[in-house]
């Protein structure tokens, strides 16, 4: 199923897309008492998930809402914690990254690079990306598969990792390259307001094969810039969940963004960064796409 957060009349609600994806089934109107996506992820039972799936499959919702009469928001508009990200997780992106930074590269990526992405509020499909042109000039895009954790994860074995996954969504890990380089770490350069477009939905894990082998693409003004597969990770999802959970408890609703493939703006020679008016579409097979314009 595809779970969504949406705006109707200036208020936020959660729902699930109908089977043909033209309508939203509002959860509260159909007997599911969850205040927001975080509370649903934390508390929904297997039986409730089965009941909701049954409503979708049989088309027996008490109330439906045409999708065109709403505005989809980021599925988790206000994450409870910063997003956990992994950098340099596709080898082809590692190559373009070190070329941009003029570093030597020995081809070794034994250990993952984790960092935290600040997000006061995640942006939705259709929202603008602020250029922050008063402080940056090297605005970049990064299409990424994001994993949403479904239950407390501590000391998780690699072979059990997918048991802790609730679902998947798309994140555009928007980045200010000169801030990322200037500060020698990535928190500020990736955490500015409006730098976390997310969506359009959370696709529950039962809809995606294990492990996910999904086409991931990014277009800028209709030009295909990134085109890869999520089975090309250097460090895969079970590795990440297992390693992170050895030192910290991953709570329900935790978002892990799994890295971006080659084709970002800094990878071009010369670099090809975003400017005002550019439109970026991030698309992942089986999940959907999000489109945002730089303002």
N, C-alpha and C positions, 0 to 999 in steps of 0.2 A: 504494500500500500504506500501511497504518497501522502504524508502528513504535511499540512501547511498551517501557517499563521497568516491571517488576513485582516484587512481593515474594512469595516462596514459602518458607515455613519460616524466615523471618527473614533470608533472603539475597536480594540483588538480582540480577535476570536481565534480559536483553532478548529481545524476541520481536516477532512481527508478528501482527496479527489475521487470523484465517481469513476467507474470502470472506463468510461470513454473520455475521461479527463476534461469534460466540458462544464462540470458542475462541482461545487463543494458540498460535502455532507457536513453540516455544522455538528460538532460533537455534543455540545450541551443540549441542543434541540432534539438530539436522538438518544438522550439518556446517559451520556458519558460526562461525568462531572469533574472536568479538569480545567483549572483556571488558565493555564498557559502550557507551552510546550515543555518547559522544564519540569513542571509538576506531573505531566503525563509520563515523561520518560522515567521519572523517579518512582512512580507508583503503579503504572498500569500493569495488570496481571496478564498471564498467558491466556486465561479464559476470556478476559475483556478484549484482547487482541483478536482472538478467534471469533468473538461475537461481532466485532467491527468488520473483520474480513468477510463474514457471512452476509452482513448488510450490504457491503459493496458488491459482492458477487451476485447476490440475488436481486439487487436493485430495490431493496425494501426500506429505504430510509423514510422516516416520517416527514422529514423536511430536507429540501435541497435548495441550493442557491446558485444561480448561473454564475459561472466564473467571471464573465464579462461585467458583472455588476459589483465586483469587489476589486480591491487592490491587494495582491499578494505582498506580504512582507517577508523579510528574512525568516526562515522557519524557527530560529531561536534569535529573536531580535536583541535580547539582552542576555548574553551568556553569563553564567554565574561567576566564571573565572576567565582570565585571559586564555586565548587559544594556544595550545601547544603546537608548535610547528617544527618540521624537520627540514633543514636546508641541504641543498646539494644531494638530492636523493635519486636523481637520474644521471647516469654517467655523461650523457651528451650535454646536460646543463652544467655539470662540473667543468667540462672542457671550456665552454663559453664563458663561464664565470671567472675562471683563473686567467683567461685571455684578457678579459676586460680589466681585471685588477693587476694585470702584468705580473702575475705570480708564476713561479715554476710549478709544474704539475707532474707528479710521478705516477699518476693513475691509481693511487691507493686511497680508498675511502673506507678504511677499516671500521671506524667508529662514526656514528651519526652525529650531526650537529643539531642540537635542539635549541630552540629559542621561544620566547613568549611574544605573542602578538596582542597588543592592547586593543580592546574593542569596547567602547562605551555603548555603542549601538551598531549592530550590523546593518548594512545597507541591503535594500531589496533589488530585485530585477526591476530595471527602469529608473532607479535612483541615479543621481549624478555622483561623479567622483570629483571632489574638490581638487583643483590643481595645486593649491597652496603655493602659488607662483611667487608669493612674497618671500618664501624661504627656500624653494627648490626649483630646479629646472630639469631634473633627470627623473621624470615620473615613469614608472614601469609597471607592467602587468605580469601576473603569474597564475595561470589556471591550475587548480589543485583539487584533488579528491580529498574530502574531509570525512573522517570517521567519527561517529557519535557513540560514546560509551553509554551502555544501558544499565549497568549495575556496578556496585563498588568493586574495583579491581585492585587487588593487593597480592603481590607475589604470584603472579599468573604464569603458568607454564606456557611455553610457546604453542604446544599442541592444543591448549585450551583457550587460546586468545580470542577466537571468533565467538565463543560463548558469551563474551562480555560486550560484543558490539550490538548496538541498537539499530543503527542504520548509517546511511551515507548522504552527503550533500556536496555541493560545489562551493568552493571559495575562490575568489580572485584575491590573491595575496598582493595587493597593490603596495608598491615600494618606492620610496625616495632614495635613489641610489647614492647621491652625494652625502645624505645624512647617514646612510648605512656605512659608507666608507669612512666618512669623517670621524664618526664616534667609535669605530673599531668594533662595533657590535650592532645588533639589528633592531633593538627594541624601539627606538625613536623613529627610525626610518621606515618602519613597517606599521607603526601604531598611531599615525595621525588620524584625525577625525575623517570618516568616510572611506577609510582604506580597507574595509572588510565587506565587500559585496558577497552575499551568501544566498543560496537557494537553488532552484525555486521551491524545493520541498526536501523533506527527509524521506528517503526511500528506505523502508525497513529491510533488514538484512535478508529476510526470506526471499526477497525479489532479486537478489544479486548472487551470482555463483561464488563459491568459496574455492580459492581466493578470487577476488574481483579481477577480471581481465576485461577492462573497459577502454574503449577509445576515448582519449582526452584531447580536446582541440581548443584553440583560441584564435579568434579572428579580430583584426583591427581594421575598421572601415571596410569590412567584407573580405579583406586579404587574410588568407590562412597563414598564421604565424607559428602556432604550435600544433603538432600532430603526433601523438604517441599512444602508448598503451600502458595501463597501470600494472602490468606484470613485468615492467622494466625497472621497478624500484631496485635501488642498491640494498636498502634495508626494508623488508616487507612489513606488512601490518602486524602479524604476530610477533615479529622481533621487537617492533616499537612498543607494543602494549606490554610485552613481557619485561623488557628492559626498564621502561618507565615505572612499572608497577613494583619493581624491586625496591625502589627508594621512596615512592610516594603512592598514596592511594588515589586512584583515578575514580572520581565520583560520577554518578549518573549525570549525563548532560555534558561531560567533558568532551571537548572537540579537539581532535588531532588532525592537523592538516599535513598531508603526506609528501609535500614537495612538488616541484614543477619540472616539466621536461624542457628541452632546448627550444629556442625560438623567442625568448624574451628580448626586449628592446636592447638591453646591454650586450646581447650576443651578436648583434649585427656589426659589420665593419664598413663604415663607422657606425657607432651605436644609433639606434632609431627609437628615441623615446617618445612618449605620448605628449600631445599638445592639446590645448583647449579645442573642443569640437570633435575630438576623436571618439569613436564608438568601439567598445570592446565587448565581444561576446565570448564567454567561456561555456563550453559544452562538454558534457560527459555522457556517454552512451548509457541508456537506462535510467538516467536521472533527469536530464533536461538541459536547459541552458539559462544563463543570466546575461543580460545586456545592460551596459552602463555607459554613460557619456561623460567625458571630462568637461568640467565647467570652470 
